[in-house]
Amino acid sequence: MGFEKNIRRVVPYVPGEQPSGTDIIKLNTNENPYPPSPKTAEAIRNFASDENRLYPDPAASELVSAIASEHGIRESEVFVGVGSDDVLGMCFLTFFNGQLPVLFADITYSFYDVWAELFRIPYETVPLDDTFAIRPEDYEKPAGGIVIANPNAPTGKLLPAEDIEKIISRHPECVVIVDEAYVDFGGESALGLIRRYNNLIVVRTFSKSRSLAGVRIGYAMADEALIRCLNDVKYSYNSYTMSRLAIKAGVASISDKEYFRECLDKIIATRERSTVLLEKLGFQVIPSASNFLFATHPEKQAEDIFNYLKSRKIYVRWWNKPRIRNYLRITVGTDEQMNLLAGALADCLA
Amino acid sequence: MGFEKNIRRVVPYVPGEQPSGTDIIKLNTNENPYPPSPKTAEAIRNFASDENRLYPDPAASELVSAIASEHGIRESEVFVGVGSDDVLGMCFLTFFNGQLPVLFADITYSFYDVWAELFRIPYETVPLDDTFAIRPEDYEKPAGGIVIANPNAPTGKLLPAEDIEKIISRHPECVVIVDEAYVDFGGESALGLIRRYNNLIVVRTFSKSRSLAGVRIGYAMADEALIRCLNDVKYSYNSYTMSRLAIKAGVASISDKEYFRECLDKIIATRERSTVLLEKLGFQVIPSASNFLFATHPEKQAEDIFNYLKSRKIYVRWWNKPRIRNYLRITVGTDEQMNLLAGALADCLA
């Protein structure tokens, strides 16, 4: 009878812990172990604080233009938001208004079903196969939308470009989102397909490969008609999502191509090295195209390892969920951090 | 037949122009003419850029705690977002899920009907009286929600606290949002009522009185059960809405009470002085409790004045809308800016 009945009740996404303290090793939320580009640091330092009294450019044109030029596309093909979660959430709200279920993997970024629930969007999960691979043929049914994380999370597994195209080309009836949060660490992008398929949206973030999780920048690239619809929804929700600082910091990050490449190379090298370290300890590690490893140990419960590591102030990620209950997701840190991790794991398994 | 039919089509809000250039006088989007507190500037300068590689605290606890202590309430009674638009949009999404129409004034912040359209919420506008006042008795019908901007925009007109309470107390069946974006400039807040009425939400922003439009901070204060629902929806949309910098800048702003008071006093003094200036030029000015003036001239069309001022590089706001077509909304700038405005208006009317 009261106002309570009109409240939208939801079960929210639970983000990884953000413990504070300098003595912890944080390998639980896929952050970059290296700081943002010195050019970004400089942009922040030089950031004229008096200008903060003014609203930002609602179109964030400076940032949109830098992203477009980085990828060799038009500004009208780029949409920016407060992290890729904001971008993905807005995509769900904008494009998934049909009666047919939106399809995504049973094991994938755990925000997809949360957005579907929030916006009352029908959805259906499609099981990965036993090797945690997506089988394109499993998606051969009419859909209200499709979402593919590639590389997938939390598995780190890559779907080949031709499989992505197979799925897109067979679904002209719905929008297909390819969530490429981790693609800079080794994936093959679907970006080249956005002019061939006007129902494709490619989503990226500055949080992982660009070390800017704290600044909140994500973006989408697609046919300009889709981008226009996204912007209409954005302007119907909040005209000024991107702060002045986010715009400046993002532009500076893009300008430093060399530093970007350097950090990526270091992380990729550490990833390969860490995979070997873990395998030596008896772990089975899924080949990763991302900045994290998904690993299981045949003799020790993942939950126990997770708790042991926590007691040693090393944070990794573990989910009490079907099929992946015995896996840990470990962010690739610095070589030093990964050595400390390997040492702690050796103690745990001893 | 294609994916287009499932797209949410909306008519977005059109924000005021954000022209660039140092030679313009910008009195069109109610920004503060004074820079943010020097303590905020310092917080930005000292802001350790390396930390930007890490996600922010999803709960923005430092900022929530500063806001709670500033208002003498509990942290559990505070919700923060990316500007008050983000907070208000989330309130619409969270609380207005009934069949009855949400009520708000016919002349008020023009985002309310945009959010209602975006989220497919039924709504009904309630006409202000001939003096642009809200009559509480007009709201005496069952509602799915009520939104009151106080002081109202774009009129600047204040509704007395007892009238606000009258409306809230007669609507236990719905959530009542009091949007106090401008209350620091002279309004009487409904904040004191949040413990008496568990259906009341008071929304504020750092964009106007705290000179931080470019940083994007808004907040809501309400009974902790409502705040919990808001947070659940926020965590179902984007865990990390508040950047690290926004948290630091907001906390620093709150810490500088003296500077805050000083700026407010200057703006209020300029507002009163500018009202007299405009009246001397023949304008009728609605008594303002905000940082803007809503004015009409009996002998000259508002649209013509608007265009003339633009040609003199002075931007004010004009809407081609029923009832207010002959009014201008003029942000209170510095004394010097208001003198230049008065000079240009004198030329225009000569």
Interface residues (C-beta under 8 A of the other chain):
Chain A: M1 G2 F3 K5 N6 I7 R8 R9 V10 V11 P12 Y13 V14 P15 Q18 S20 K26 T29 E31 N32 P33 Y34 P35 P36 T40 A41 I44 R45 F47 S49 D50 E51 N52 R53 L54 Y55 P56 D57 P58 V82 G83 D85 D86 G89 L93 T94 F95 F96 N97 G98 V114 W115 E117 L118 G144 G145 P172 E173 C174 V175 N199 S207 S211 L212 A213 G214 V215 R216 C229 N231 D232 V233 K234 Y235 S236 Y237 N238 S239 Y240 T241 S243 R244 L245 A246 A249
Chain B: M1 G2 F3 K5 N6 I7 R8 R9 V10 V11 P12 Y13 V14 P15 Q18 K26 T29 E31 N32 P33 Y34 P35 P36 T40 A41 I44 R45 F47 S49 D50 E51 N52 R53 L54 Y55 P56 D57 P58 V82 G83 D85 D86 G89 L93 T94 F95 F96 N97 G98 V114 W115 E117 L118 G144 G145 P172 E173 C174 V175 N199 S207 S211 L212 A213 G214 V215 R216 C229 N231 D232 V233 K234 Y235 S236 Y237 N238 S239 Y240 T241 S243 R244 L245 A246 A249
